[in-house]
Amino acid sequence: MLSRWIEHQVWLGAAQAGVTMVAALVVVWLTGRLKLGMKKEILISLGRGVVQIVLVGFLLTVIFSADMWIAVPVILVMIAAGSVMTIQRVRDIPNALKISALGITAGAGLVITLMTFLGVIKQDLTSIIPIGSMMVYGAMNTNALMMERFRSELTAHAGQIEAGLALGASPEQVVSPYTRRAVTAALTPNINGLRSLGIVWIPGAMAGMVLTGENPAYAGFYQFVVSGSIFVTAVITVLVSIILLRKQVFSPAEQLLLRAEDGQ
């Protein structure tokens, strides 16, 4: 219907975004009626989201006309922003930002570089930057889930951990079950995403390729490349982060630094 009234592509996009925003505001109103306490957070997220993505859209028109090297600083800015967003709920963990940055850089940086070098990802900006952003985003979300869950596990079981330490167990031994739970919880959405790929949902990369006339079979293969790369990125990120993280929650005297009241 909108395309019949609006011919200019940018204005059409603005109108479509406006309709989507109205629908989102209705949902926000419902959360307010139910007194879920999420109204302010959702409104801020909606406002930031629409402004950021539109600005990036205009910015990409400039970036895509630049030389290939521009991909490096663009991806690094995404990693830096993702690292900061990851630690919003775990600021009390020593060196959380550094750990997050190292984990996401290791995961996203390694996979993007390897896949581009091998030609799995096309060696052009229109492929590297969008797909790279998906990897960074996936790494950020998975890392945030892992760090928050790990912190929650430790604060909830502080007594058991300290008892284990008092009996002579090493910090690595006493946090081992909580490490497994945190990593499992963080990776479960990625695993479910791979399991349901093509059955429950057709992701954006494949949908976009099909809509632009690409062979659906090739689009399916390429979507797996994207989804599989995001999964590998997430696993590497979480493994690097958890190895570094579990060393930061104990003092040099092997005392647990986190307490339940820290998060209250």
Secondary structure, DSSP 8 states (H G I E B T S, - for coil): -HHHH--SHHHHHHHHHHHHHHHHHHHHHHHHHTT-S-HHHHHHHHHHHHHHHHHHHHHHHHHTTS-GGGHHHHHHHHHHHHHHHHTTT-TTSTTHHHHHHHHHIIIIIHHHHHHHHTTSS-SSHHHHHHHHHHHHHHHHHHHHHHHHHHHHHHHHTHHHHHHHHHTT--HHHHHHHHHHHHHHHHHHHHHHHHHTBTTTB--HHHHHHHHTT--HHHHHHHHHHHHHHHHHHHHHHHHHHHHHHHHHSB-TT--B---GGGG-
